[in-house]
């Protein structure tokens, strides 16, 4: 039974159970945004063989298109959180969705405005074909808009949920990324075959505009929202207020713990981008799987990946419950994931397509388990006021790594036509990265920042 609460809606009160559940409606909106985010970014990977055939792109051309998204995503990570803080969650998230939805739709018209973009880039000595330049511009705008999704969602969770429910709420909305990865191969091939690739971009980009039609009338601050009862508001505000501490960037960058988390993302996030943007091409190139038949193998890969999302966190948590140290539990889970990725090196030469799908799926699952533990490293070593900044810096580092893998993959495929070297890089990246992390933080020592509390 809930404890008595103040009749003042603006005063926090200690309660043992919530009265009202409207905050979960907000969480559902975040889940939908994450789903749309992954649908929009993944479309081009599915359509790569189609677009490459129509426009005559080289592998390096496609790599440059992917690179432009990663570049914008890295830039956006630096500014997105500050932008959301300045303009507010409702307006900031709405503007981000509007930008990335219009950018997703703009892919359809890339050949039309491409000559103008190519001419503008030529002024700076960058020479691209018209279609390549047009798609690069659309991908860049998409990356800028999508970079705000995670910072805005995390801020929304902080505003709408007490600390005891934030991990659950974050896990729920983040599950939308896997749902998006599953839905894309189910809906995009059908649209492309029935109406053409043009409408695949228009239809998926339009999903964000539909989301805005829900977000704008539904979302508000919990303290003034008419659907939030006084009891639910008291529950949301039941945690002690965090002290208003400003932690300068330079004070974080000076610590090796920051670089451990950042390099863990830099070394392995690119492999996830590899799955999103190149696995459909690999399946088409190696096994002749066309767009219409692509759904089944990709759905299997991301279903297996879902298991890893839960399994990686479960493993380290279980080891901690059995009395292992945080250092041993986290790194054992990360080592297990790193070893599970290594068989992917055989996927490029697998004779049967489903053998390759299984190997890639296991590697994708291992990445998700690895990623869950990398995020947790930040909270293991940093006070809570600094975790968001550390993750933001690490996310930017991962995006920069994604820029590099785009270039490397393009040049390798252009030169060799084979995914064997690419998959060798993917298979070894996690073990190399774990060794670097261990050298930087052999015992996961907590950082003590002046003025911050854990």
N, C-alpha and C positions, 0 to 999 in steps of 0.2 A: 504493500500500500504506500502511495506517495506521501511524503512528509508535507505538512502545511507549507504553503508558499506565500510570498508577498503578493498583495494585490497590485503592486506597482509593476507594470510590464517591463520597465527599464531597469529594475533592480535584480541582480543575480540571486538565485536562491539555491540552496543545497537540496536536491531531490534524489530519491533512490530509483525512480522509474518515471519514464516520460508519460505525459498525457497528450496524445496527439502524434501523428506520424507524417505530417506534411513535408518534413525535411527529406523524406525518402522519395517524394515526387521530384524534388530538386535533384536528388541523386540520379533518378531515372533520366532527367534531361541531360545530365553530364554523361551518362552511359550512351545516350543517343548521339551526343556530339562526338564522343570518341569513336563510335562506330562509323559515323559519316567521315570523320577525319581519315580513317584507314581505307575506306572505300575510295575516296577521292585521290589519295596518294598512290594507290595500287593499280588504278585503271591502266595507266600507261605501260606497266609491266606486262599485263595481259595482252595488250594491243600491239606490243613491240613488233612481232613478226608481220602483222598486217600493215602497220605504218611504215616499217622498214622496207617492205616490198613495194608499197605505193610511192613512197618518196625517195627511195634509193639511198637511204641512210647507210653510212658505214658504221662499224662498231664504235669508232671514236665519236662519230656524230651523236649516237645514242648516249654514249658515256658523258658527253658534254651537256646533253639535255638533263640527265640525272644529276650531274655535277651542279647545275644551276639551282636545282631544288635544294641540294644539300648546303650550298653556299648561303642561300637565303635563310634556310632553317637555322644554320649556325649564327648568322647575324641576328635573326629574330630572337634567339634564345637570350642574347645579351640584353635586349631591350624590352622583351615582352612582359616580364614580371613587373618592371618599373612602370610600364605603360598601363597595365591593369590596375596597379595600385593608385596611379594618378587619376584615371578617369572613372574608376569604379568597376565592379565586377559585371554589372548588368550591361552597361554601355560598352565596356571593353571587350567582353566576350561576344556581344552582338556584332561589333565592328570586325572582329577577327573572323567570325563565321561569314559575314558578308564578303570580306575580301577573298577568303579562300573559296567560297562558293562561286563568286564571279570569275575567279581565276580558273577554277575547274571547268566552268562553262566555256571560258575563253580558249581552252585547248581546241575546241571545235572550229574556231575561226583562225587558228594559228597560221594556216597557209595564206589567209587574206591579208593580215597585217604583218606577216613575216618579212616581206620586202622592205618595209619601212624600218623594222627593227634591224635587219641586216645592214641597211644603209647607215643607221645610227651607230652600230657597232664598228662598221668600217672606218668611221672617223677616228676611232681609238686603235686602229690597226688590227681589229679582230674581224676575221673574214669567215663568214658562215653562209651556207645556203639559206634561201628564204624560209623554207619549212623548218629547218633546224633552228634558225633564229627565232621564229615565231613560237615554237614549242619551248625554247629556252626562256623566253619572256613569260610565258604562261606558268611554267614550272617555278620560276623565281617568285612570282606573285603568290603562287600556291604555298611555297615554303615560308614566306613572310607571314601569311595568314595562319597557317597551321602551327607555327611555332608558339602561338599564344594559347593553344588548347590546354596543355598540361599545366602551365602556371595559373591560368584562369580557373581550371577545375580544382586545383589544390587550394587556391584562395577561397573558392566557393565552399569547399568542404570545411575549411577552417572557420568560415562565418556561420555555417549552418549546423555543425555537429560538435558535440562535446568531444574531448580528447579520447574518451573511451570508445567512441564509435568511428573515429576518423580512419583508422586502418581498414575497417570493414567497408566504409563508404568509398575509400580510395580503391580498394580491391574490386568493388562492384563496378565503378565507372571505368576503371582500367580494363576490365574484361571486355568492354566494348571494342578495344583494339583487335582482340582475337575474333570477335563476332564480325567486325568489318572485314578482316582478312578472309573469313569463311564466306561471307555473303558476296564479295566481289566476283569470285569465279563462278558463282551461281547466276548472277544477274547480268554481268557485263557481256559474256558471250551471247546470251539470248538476245539482248538488245542489239549488239553489233551485227549478228546474223540476220535479224529481222528488219532492222532499220538502218544499219551502217554504223561505222565507228563514230561519225559525227554526233549521232544521237546518244551514243554511250556516254560521251562526255557531258552532253547537255542534261541528260536524265540524272546522272549521278551528282552533278554539280547542283542541280535543283533541289536535292535532298536537304542541303543546308538552308535554303530559303524556306522550306517547309518547317525546319527546326526553329527558325527565327519567329515564325508565326505562333509557335508554342512558347518560346523563351520570353518574348517581350511582354505578353499579358500575364504570364504565370510568375515570373521571377521578381523578387524584391528582397529587401533586407528583412531578416526575421523579426527585428524589433518593431517594424511598421506593417508587416504583412497581415492582411485581414484573415488569412487562412491559418495563421499560427496562434494557437491559444496561449493564454498567460502561462499555463502549466508547461506547455512544450517550450516556450521561450525560456522559462526558468531552467528547464533541463538542458537546453542548448548552452546556456550561460553558466552552468553549474561548476565549471572549472575555475580555479583562481586565475586572475588576469596575469598574463606574462608582462614582465617589466619592459618598458619601451626602450630597448637597447639597440643602438645602431652599430653594426659590425662592418667596418670598411673592408672592401674587396682585398686590398693589399695585405691586410692582416691575415686573411685566409690563404692567399696564394703563397705566403711565406712558409706554410707548414707542409711537410712531406705527406701528412695524412690527406690533405686536399688533393695533392698530385696522385696519390694512390687511387683515390676514387675516380679522378679524372682520367687517368691512364687506363684504368679498368674499363671505362666506357669507350675511350679512344681506340683501344685495341680490339674490342669485340662488337660494339654497336654496328660497325660497318658490315659485319657478317649478316646481321639481321636485314640490313638494307639490301644485301646481296640476294637474300631469299625473296624479298618483295619485288625487286626490279629485274632479276635475271633468271630465276628458276623457271618461269613460264617459257622463256626463250631456250633454256637448256633442254626442257622436256620436248619442245618443238624440234630443236636442232638434232638431238640425240635419238629420239624415238618417233619423230614425225607426228607428235600429238598436236592436232589442230585446235583452234580456238573453241570449237564446239565441244571437243572432248576434254578440255582442260580442267573442267570443274572438279571431276572426281579426284584426280591426284592432288590438286591443291587443297581441296577440302580435307582430305586425309592428312596431309602435311600439317595443316593448322589445327586439326583436332588433336593430333599427337602433341603439338606444341602446347595446347591447353593443359595437358597432363603435366608438362614440365613447369608451367607457371605455378601450379600448386605444389608439385613434388619438390622443387628446389627449396622453397620456404619451409615445407614440412620437414625435410631432412635436417636442416640446421636447427630448427626448433626442437625436434625430437632429441637430437644430440645434447642440446642445452638442458632439456628436462632430465636427461640421464647423468647430468653432472659434469659434462664437458665444459671446458672454458669457452668463452665467446670466440677467442682466436682460433682454437682447434675446430669448433663446430662450423664456423663460417668457412674457413679454408678447406676443411674436409668436404663440405657441400660443393664448394667451388671447384675443387679438384675432381670430384665425381662428375660434375657437369663437363669440365674440360676434357676428361677422358672419354666421356660419352660422345663428344663431337668428333673425335679422331677417325672413327670408321667412315666418315663422310668422304674421305680421300678416295675411297673405292667407288663412290657413286658415279663419277664421271665415266668409269669403264664398265659399269654393270650391264650385263646383257639384257636383263629383263627390266622393263620400266618400273614395275612395282618394287623391285629390289632397290632401285635408286630412290623411289619415293619414300620407302621405309627408312633408308639411311639418312636422307635429308630431313625427314620428319623427326627422327631421333635427335639429330643435330639441332633442329629448331627448338625442340622441347628442352634440350640441354641449355640452349641459349637463354630461354625464358627462366629456367631455374637459376642459372648464373646471374641473370639480371636482377632477380629478386634479392639475391644475396648482396649484390653490389650496392643496390639502393640501401640495404640495411647497414652496410659498412659505414655509411655517412652518419646514421643515427647512433651507431656503436661508438664512434670516435669524436662526434661534435655535439655541443649543446644544441638544444632544440631551436634556438633563435638563429643558428647558423646553418642548419640542415638545408633549408630551401636555397640559400645562396650557393652552398657546395654542390647541390644537385644541379642547379642552373649552370654552374661552371662546368660540371661534368657532362651535362647534356650537350653543351656547346662543343666540348671536346669530342664527344661521340659523333656529332654532326660533321666536324672537321675530318674525322676519320672516314666518315661516309663519303666526303668529297674525294679523298684519296683513293678509296676502293673503286669509286666510279671510274676514275682515270685509269687506274691500274688494270681493271677488268677490261675496259675498252681496248687498251693497247694490246693486252694479251690475246684477246679474241681476234683482233684485227691481224695480229702477227701469226698466230698459230691455228686459229679456228677451233681451239680445244678448251674445254673447261677443266682439264686435269690440273694445270698449274693454279687455276683459281680455287679449286676445291682443296688443293694442298695448303694454300694460304689459310683458307677457312678452318681446316682441320687442325692446324698448328697454332692458330692465333691465341686460343684460350690458355694453353699451357705456357706459352711465352709470356702472356700478360699476367698470369698468376705468379710466375717467377718474379716479375717486376714488382708486383704488388707486395709480395713477401719480402723482397729486399727493402722496400720503402717502409713497410710497417710490419716487422717481424712478430710483434706482439699486439697489434691493434691498440696502441697506447692512446687513451683519450687526450684530446686537445683541451687546454685550458685557455680560454679567451677572456681577457679582462672585461668585467661588467656583464658576462653572460653566465646563465645558470643552466644546469642540465635538467 
